[in-house]
Amino acid sequence: MRTITTSANTPTQFSIDNINETTAKISAWPFEIGYGITLAHPLRRLLFASTVGFAPTALHIEGVSHEFDSLRGMLEDVTLFIINLKKLRFKLKNDADKEMISFKFKGPKEIHGSDLNGDIVEVVNGESYLATINEDIELEFTLIIEKGIGYVPSEEIRNLIPDISYITLDAFFTPVREAVYDIEKVLFEDNPDYEKVVFTVSTDGQITPEKAFENALEAMYKQLSVFNKITNAGAIIKNQSTNNEIENMKLLQNITDLNLSARSFNCLEKADISYIGELALMSVTELSSLKNLGKKSLEEIKSVMESIGLPVGTSKLSDNKELLSKKIAELKAQNGGKQ
């Protein structure tokens, strides 16, 4: 039964189910009726449009003058070589925005993406086929690989590449391969009409689905921030953004999601620690002083927290400690002190 309220319910539940290394289900609830799709649809668009990835933007092949040329000793013509090249998904290892990398192969050889791996670049789909060359050729080519978002056609890239010997390429930067959402009904406070948003996000391996979702959220917050200048709601928007950031950092997930050993989990449970955020708020000294927590369990907890990017006593929460503590207290109150 619906009741008269003065504000919409703020969702507090958030979960991430990693199906494999490149696919995850990301859920949040409970939303008011209609709020789920209102937020889910623009987030889906932003997943494709604002997620940062890498792509080759230009190619120079020694002895080749244009993309419709052919090369003696290579099975594929240049057009097919480019098509195969576009299927490779790259990652720059040094956090650079742009790199020019040269390659040289002596035939006979069947070349795959993994053959391009080096100190600067990694091909995440290394099994993908690129070309076959025979003993008559020494294939030399140079790639310009850049960081970007979305899709940029080769015509626009041409003006950015001064060397006319380079063939410019259509750049598909986005690492997101699939982003779909479902709106499910969920029971909340005896009302079965609240909504649960379930995203299924798949990437090409350049980044994790969780990181892609984080990029989309950051883009949404930045786009909305313009309204801080023309309304008196700036503080409200800032606080709401902070709430979402905390939730999306896994801080409000139960410690069961850490997959700790029974000894470590039982010790935390007896100390009334239910949420990952509680561990992140503690110092190493506070954690080590918990009753019956041995050195082995302490090291396990510290290691697991570091692996999810939230080391015990992290300084990331310096501006949000009060808000996080309040939200955890609210969750414990809602669940009678237990999760």
Backbone hydrogen bonds, N-H to C=O, Kabsch-Sander energy under -0.5 kcal/mol:
donor,donor_aa,acceptor,acceptor_aa,energy
12,T,29,W,-0.7
13,Q,29,W,-2.5
15,S,27,S,-2.3
17,D,25,K,-3.1
18,N,16,I,-0.6
19,I,17,D,-0.9
19,I,23,T,-1.3
20,N,23,T,-1.9
24,A,201,V,-2.1
25,K,17,D,-2.7
26,I,24,A,-0.5
26,I,199,F,-2.5
27,S,15,S,-2.6
27,S,25,K,-0.5
28,A,197,V,-1.8
29,W,13,Q,-2.0
31,F,195,E,-2.8
35,Y,32,E,-1.8
36,G,32,E,-0.7
38,T,34,G,-1.2
39,L,35,Y,-1.8
40,A,36,G,-2.7
41,H,37,I,-2.1
43,L,39,L,-1.5
44,R,40,A,-2.3
45,R,41,H,-1.9
46,L,42,P,-2.3
47,L,43,L,-1.9
48,F,44,R,-1.2
49,A,45,R,-2.2
50,S,46,L,-2.7
51,T,47,L,-0.5
53,G,148,G,-2.7
55,A,146,E,-2.1
57,T,144,I,-3.0
58,A,144,I,-1.1
59,L,167,I,-2.3
60,H,142,T,-2.4
62,E,140,E,-2.5
64,V,61,I,-2.2
69,D,66,H,-1.5
74,M,71,L,-2.1
75,L,132,T,-2.9
78,V,69,D,-1.9
81,F,77,D,-2.2
82,I,78,V,-2.4
83,I,79,T,-2.0
84,N,80,L,-2.5
85,L,81,F,-2.1
86,K,82,I,-2.3
87,K,83,I,-0.7
87,K,84,N,-0.6
88,L,85,L,-1.4
90,F,88,L,-0.5
91,K,122,E,-1.9
93,K,120,I,-3.2
95,D,92,L,-0.7
99,E,145,I,-2.4
101,I,99,E,-0.5
101,I,143,L,-2.9
103,F,141,F,-2.9
105,F,139,L,-2.7
107,G,137,I,-1.9
109,K,133,I,-2.5
111,I,109,K,-0.6
111,I,131,A,-3.5
113,G,128,S,-2.5
114,S,126,G,-2.4
115,D,112,H,-1.7
116,L,113,G,-2.1
117,N,114,S,-1.2
118,G,121,V,-2.7
122,E,91,K,-2.3
124,V,89,R,-2.5
124,V,122,E,-0.7
125,N,89,R,-0.6
126,G,123,V,-0.6
126,G,124,V,-0.5
128,S,125,N,-2.0
130,L,111,I,-2.7
131,A,111,I,-1.4
133,I,109,K,-2.9
134,N,73,G,-2.4
137,I,134,N,-1.5
139,L,105,F,-2.0
139,L,137,I,-0.5
141,F,103,F,-2.0
142,T,60,H,-2.9
143,L,101,I,-3.1
144,I,58,A,-2.3
145,I,99,E,-2.8
145,I,143,L,-0.6
146,E,55,A,-2.5
147,K,97,D,-2.6
148,G,53,G,-2.5
150,G,51,T,-0.5
152,V,171,A,-2.1
156,E,153,P,-1.0
157,I,153,P,-1.2
158,R,154,S,-1.9
159,N,155,E,-0.5
160,L,157,I,-2.1
161,I,157,I,-0.7
161,I,158,R,-1.1
164,I,162,P,-0.7
166,Y,163,D,-1.6
167,I,59,L,-3.8
168,T,166,Y,-0.6
169,L,57,T,-2.5
171,A,152,V,-2.9
172,F,170,D,-0.7
173,F,150,G,-1.9
173,F,171,A,-1.0
174,T,150,G,-1.2
177,R,175,P,-0.5
177,R,202,S,-2.7
178,E,202,S,-1.8
180,V,200,T,-2.1
182,D,198,V,-2.0
184,E,182,D,-0.6
184,E,196,K,-3.0
186,V,194,Y,-2.5
188,F,191,N,-2.4
191,N,188,F,-1.6
194,Y,186,V,-1.0
194,Y,191,N,-0.7
195,E,31,F,-2.6
196,K,184,E,-2.8
197,V,28,A,-2.4
198,V,182,D,-2.6
198,V,196,K,-0.5
199,F,26,I,-3.4
199,F,197,V,-0.6
200,T,180,V,-3.0
201,V,24,A,-2.6
201,V,199,F,-0.5
202,S,178,E,-2.6
203,T,22,T,-2.3
204,D,175,P,-2.2
205,G,207,I,-0.6
212,A,208,T,-2.1
213,F,209,P,-2.3
214,E,210,E,-2.1
215,N,211,K,-2.3
216,A,212,A,-2.0
217,L,213,F,-2.2
218,E,214,E,-2.4
219,A,215,N,-2.2
220,M,216,A,-2.1
221,Y,217,L,-2.5
222,K,218,E,-2.3
223,Q,219,A,-2.2
224,L,220,M,-2.2
225,S,221,Y,-1.4
226,V,223,Q,-0.9
227,F,224,L,-1.8
228,N,225,S,-1.7
229,K,226,V,-1.4
230,I,227,F,-0.8
231,T,227,F,-0.9
237,I,233,A,-2.5
238,K,234,G,-2.3
239,N,235,A,-2.4
240,Q,236,I,-2.5
241,S,237,I,-2.4
242,T,238,K,-2.2
243,N,239,N,-2.3
244,N,240,Q,-2.1
245,E,241,S,-2.4
246,I,242,T,-2.4
247,E,243,N,-2.2
248,N,244,N,-2.6
249,M,245,E,-0.7
249,M,246,I,-1.0
250,K,247,E,-1.4
251,L,246,I,-1.2
253,Q,250,K,-1.9
255,I,274,S,-2.3
257,D,254,N,-2.0
258,L,255,I,-1.7
259,N,256,T,-1.5
265,F,261,S,-2.8
266,N,262,A,-2.7
267,C,263,R,-1.7
268,L,264,S,-2.0
269,E,265,F,-2.6
270,K,266,N,-2.3
271,A,267,C,-1.1
272,D,269,E,-1.7
273,I,268,L,-2.5
274,S,272,D,-0.7
276,I,253,Q,-2.6
277,G,251,L,-2.6
278,E,275,Y,-0.9
279,L,275,Y,-1.0
280,A,276,I,-2.0
281,L,277,G,-1.7
282,M,278,E,-0.7
282,M,279,L,-0.7
287,L,283,S,-2.4
288,S,284,V,-2.6
289,S,285,T,-1.1
290,L,287,L,-1.7
293,L,290,L,-1.7
294,G,292,N,-0.9
298,L,294,G,-2.4
299,E,295,K,-2.3
300,E,296,K,-1.9
301,I,297,S,-2.6
302,K,298,L,-2.4
303,S,299,E,-2.4
304,V,300,E,-2.5
305,M,301,I,-2.5
306,E,302,K,-2.0
307,S,303,S,-1.8
308,I,304,V,-1.0
309,G,306,E,-1.5
310,L,305,M,-2.4
313,G,279,L,-0.6
313,G,280,A,-0.6
313,G,282,M,-0.7
314,T,311,P,-1.7
317,L,314,T,-0.7
318,S,315,S,-1.7
320,N,317,L,-1.3
321,K,317,L,-1.0
324,L,320,N,-2.9
325,S,321,K,-2.7
326,K,322,E,-2.0
327,K,323,L,-2.3
328,I,324,L,-2.5
329,A,325,S,-2.1
330,E,326,K,-2.1
331,L,327,K,-2.3
332,K,328,I,-2.4
333,A,329,A,-2.1
334,Q,330,E,-2.4
335,N,331,L,-1.7
336,G,333,A,-1.2
337,G,332,K,-5.0
338,K,335,N,-1.4
